[in-house]
Amino acid sequence: MQRQAIEAVVGTPTGPLRVVTTHLEYYSSTHRAAQVERLRGLQAEVAGNEAHPPKPAASPYDPVPRPASLVLCGDLNFLPDEDAYRALFAPPLLDAWRSVRGAEPHPPSTGLYDAGSGRWAGIAATTSR
């Protein structure tokens, strides 16, 4: 199954916001670790570029600004006690659930009808700005 991340920049009353949704690898922790590393690399790239924004768009084909502010959501296919969780949610990314709810366990969001899945999805991250 193809795995991907899709990014959209949406206009909000307070300015542009990046939203990324993804579906990380389920079976291979090695592939999932590489995907987490790439997501963090993209975040670092965008944060670095924010210091040098593109010129105002002259045509609809010019790049749009990509703000460092991020909401990341999707099926991450790991549990909060796994290495992939710790790798993804190292600063500057934060687990929004943990930021608001502390140590309260995440409710199940996957495998509700598959008792043996043991996997978890649906967490969100935001930059620590």
C-alpha positions as CSV (number, residue, x, y, z in Angstrom):
1,M,0.0,0.0,0.0
2,Q,1.3,3.4,-0.9
3,R,2.1,5.7,2.0
4,Q,2.0,9.4,1.6
5,A,1.7,12.8,3.3
6,I,-0.4,15.6,1.8
7,E,0.2,19.2,2.6
8,A,-2.3,22.1,2.2
9,V,-1.8,25.7,3.2
10,V,-5.2,27.2,4.2
11,G,-6.1,30.7,4.8
12,T,-7.4,31.6,8.3
13,P,-8.5,34.9,9.9
14,T,-5.1,34.9,11.7
15,G,-3.0,34.0,8.6
16,P,-2.0,30.9,6.6
17,L,-1.8,27.5,8.4
18,R,-0.1,24.4,7.1
19,V,-2.1,21.2,7.5
20,V,-0.4,17.9,6.7
21,T,-2.2,14.5,6.8
22,T,-0.4,11.3,6.5
23,H,-0.7,7.5,6.7
24,L,2.5,6.0,8.0
25,E,3.7,2.5,7.4
26,Y,2.0,-0.2,9.5
27,Y,4.2,-3.3,9.3
28,S,7.8,-2.0,9.0
29,S,9.2,0.1,11.9
30,T,12.2,0.9,9.7
31,H,10.0,2.4,7.0
32,R,7.9,4.2,9.6
33,A,11.1,5.7,11.2
34,A,12.2,6.9,7.7
35,Q,8.8,8.5,7.2
36,V,9.0,10.2,10.6
37,E,12.5,11.5,9.8
38,R,11.2,12.9,6.4
39,L,8.2,14.7,8.1
40,R,10.6,16.3,10.6
41,G,13.0,17.2,7.7
42,L,10.1,18.9,5.9
43,Q,9.2,20.8,9.0
44,A,12.8,22.0,9.4
45,E,13.0,23.0,5.7
46,V,9.8,25.1,6.0
47,A,10.9,26.7,9.3
48,G,14.2,27.6,7.6
49,N,12.5,29.0,4.5
50,E,10.1,31.1,6.7
51,A,13.0,33.4,7.4
52,H,13.2,34.1,3.6
53,P,9.7,34.2,2.3
54,P,9.1,34.1,-1.5
55,K,8.2,37.3,-3.3
56,P,4.5,38.1,-3.5
57,A,2.8,35.9,-6.2
58,A,2.7,37.5,-9.6
59,S,0.8,34.6,-11.1
60,P,-1.2,31.6,-9.8
61,Y,1.8,29.4,-10.6
62,D,4.2,31.1,-8.2
63,P,4.9,29.3,-4.9
64,V,2.6,30.2,-1.9
65,P,4.2,30.9,1.4
66,R,4.5,27.8,3.6
67,P,4.2,28.9,7.2
68,A,6.1,26.9,9.9
69,S,2.8,26.7,11.9
70,L,1.7,23.2,11.4
71,V,-1.1,20.8,12.2
72,L,-0.1,17.2,11.5
73,C,-2.8,14.5,11.6
74,G,-3.5,11.1,10.2
75,D,-2.9,7.5,10.8
76,L,0.6,7.4,12.4
77,N,0.5,3.7,13.2
78,F,2.4,3.8,16.4
79,L,1.7,3.9,20.1
80,P,2.8,6.8,22.5
81,D,5.4,4.5,24.1
82,E,7.2,3.7,20.8
83,D,10.4,5.2,19.5
84,A,8.6,6.6,16.5
85,Y,6.4,8.7,18.8
86,R,9.4,10.1,20.7
87,A,11.2,10.8,17.4
88,L,8.2,12.6,15.8
89,F,7.3,14.6,18.9
90,A,10.7,15.9,19.8
91,P,10.9,19.7,19.8
92,P,9.8,21.8,18.1
93,L,6.8,19.5,17.4
94,L,4.3,18.8,20.2
95,D,1.6,16.2,20.6
96,A,-1.5,18.4,20.9
97,W,-3.3,15.7,23.0
98,R,-0.5,15.7,25.5
99,S,-0.2,19.4,25.5
100,V,-3.9,19.7,26.5
101,R,-4.6,16.5,28.3
102,G,-1.3,15.6,30.0
103,A,-0.9,12.0,30.7
104,E,-4.5,11.1,30.1
105,P,-4.5,8.1,27.7
106,H,-5.5,8.7,24.1
107,P,-8.9,7.1,23.3
108,P,-8.7,4.3,20.8
109,S,-9.0,5.6,17.3
110,T,-8.2,2.5,15.2
111,G,-8.7,-1.2,15.4
112,L,-12.0,-0.7,17.1
113,Y,-13.3,-3.8,15.3
114,D,-9.9,-5.6,15.2
115,A,-9.1,-6.6,18.8
116,G,-5.5,-7.6,17.9
117,S,-4.4,-4.5,16.0
118,G,-2.9,-2.7,19.0
119,R,-2.2,0.4,16.8
120,W,-3.2,3.9,17.3
121,A,-4.0,6.8,15.0
122,G,-5.4,10.3,14.9
123,I,-2.9,12.4,16.8
124,A,-2.0,15.9,15.9
125,A,1.1,18.1,16.2
126,T,1.7,21.7,16.2
127,T,4.8,23.8,16.3
128,S,5.8,25.2,19.7
129,R,5.5,28.8,18.6
